[in-house]
C-alpha cells in the first residue's frame, strides 16, 4: 500500500483538504455457526466485473455506488478490473485476480473442509467512492438482502 508521501503532489493536495467522513464502528457480530459449517461469500471493493455480461463500473462524481453479483463458478482471471483510482496499483491484481477476489483460495478451503461451502454468488463494488452515501443508503442494503436470500453465514471483505 502506498504511503501518503509516495503520492504525487497533485494527489496529496486535494486529499489534504478533503472533508473526510467519520464513520462510527460497526458492531461486531460473532458467527452463528463454526466456519467448517458456514456458507461463505466474498465481497471485493476492486470493482471487478464480467466483460460482455456486466456493465463496467463508471467514473462518476463521488464514485460509482453500484455493485455486481459474481457467480461462484466465474473464472477469476476472466474478470475485468474497473477500479478507477489512479492511486491504485493494478499490477498485482492484473497478475492474479485472487489478490482482490480470492475465489480459488475459498474453493481450496471448501475442499479441505476448512469452510462449509462457498456461496452461489459473491459481490464486487467500487471501493473508490468519495461520496459513499448512495452506496450506504441503496446498494449496501441490497447486498445484505441478497446475502440473506442466499443463506450466507459469513462474508469475507477483501478491501482494495
N, C-alpha and C positions, 0 to 999 in steps of 0.2 A: 504494500500500500504506500502510496506517495505521502511524503511529509508535506505540510503546508508550504514550507520553504522551497520544496522541489518544484512547485508550480510556477509557471511563467508569471511575471509581474501583472500582465493583462488579466490573469485569472485571480490572482491574490487580491487585487484592489477591490473588485466587486464583492468578493467573499468577506473581506474585512469589514465592510459596511452593511452586509446583508442582515436584515432583521430576522434572525433565526427564531423559529417557533420552539417553545419549550413544551415538551410532551411529558406528562406525568407517567411514572412507571405503570405498566400493565400488571395487574395482579397475576401471580404465578398460580397455575392450577396443576396439581400433580396428575399424572396419568391415571386413567381409570382401570387399566389392566397392565400386566407385565409386557414389556416390549416384545417378548417372544410370542405373544398372542395378539399383538396390536396390528391394525391396518395403518400403514404409514404413507403419507403424501409428502411430496417435495414442493416447496414454494421457493422460486428463484426471483430475484429482482434484476436479472440480466436482460430482461425484455427479449427472451427467446421466443421464436415463432416458427411455424412450418411454412416455408415459402410455397406459394401456389395454393395453399389451403387457408391459411390465416392471413388476415390483413396485417401488414407491417405496422409497427408502432410508429406514431407520428411525432415529429418535432413541433410541439405547440407550446405556446406561452404557459409557463407554470408546470409543464411536463404532461405527457400522455398518461392519464389516470386509468386507462383500460387494462384489461388482463386477457390472457389466453389460456384456455384449458389445453393441456398436452396429454395425449393418451399414454397409458403405461407402456404400450408397445412401440412408441416412437423410437427411432434410432437417433441417439443424441447428436451425432456428427452431421445429421441432415438438417438440424435446426439453424436458423439464421440468428445472428446477434443484432438486436435492434436498439441496444443501449446507446443513447445519443451523447452522453457526456464526453467531452474532449479530455477530461482528466482520467478517464477510464482506459487503462492499457488492455486492449483486447487480445494481445499476443498469446497469453496463456490459455484463454478461453477458445481462441481460434485453433490452437493446437489440440485441446482436449475439452470438449463441452462438459465433461463430467466435473470440471472445476466449478462451474456455475450451476450445473444440474446433474448431480451425482446419481443418475438413474442406474448406471451399470453397477455402482457400488451398492445401491439399495437392493438390486436383484441378487447380488452376491450374498448380502446379509440374509435375504429371504431363503436362499438355497442352503445357507449354513445354519438356518433356524435361529438366527440372532433376532430376526424380526419375523412377526407372524405372516404378514403379507403386504404387498405393495397395493396402493390404491389403484383404481381403474383409470384415474386421471390425476394430473398434477397441475400446478399453477405457475404461470410466468407473468410478471408485471414489470413495468419500467421503474427502476429504483431512483432514477434521476428526475425527481419532482421537486420544484421549489415552492409549489403551491399544492400540498397534499390534501387539502380539504375535500375536493371532489372524490379522491380516492377513498378517504376515510368515511365519507357520507354515503357513497353509492357503490363503489367497487368492492371494498372490504366486506360489507355485509353480504354481498352476492357470493363472494368467495367462501365465507363462513357457511352460508346456506348450502352451497354446493358440496362442501366437505362433509357437512352433517348428512346430506342426502346420500352421499357415497359411503356413509358409516365409517369415516376416518376417525381413528382413535388418537393419532399423533401426527403432527406436521413438522417437518424439518425445514426451517427457513435458511436459505443459502443467500445471504446478502452480498451484493456486488457493488 
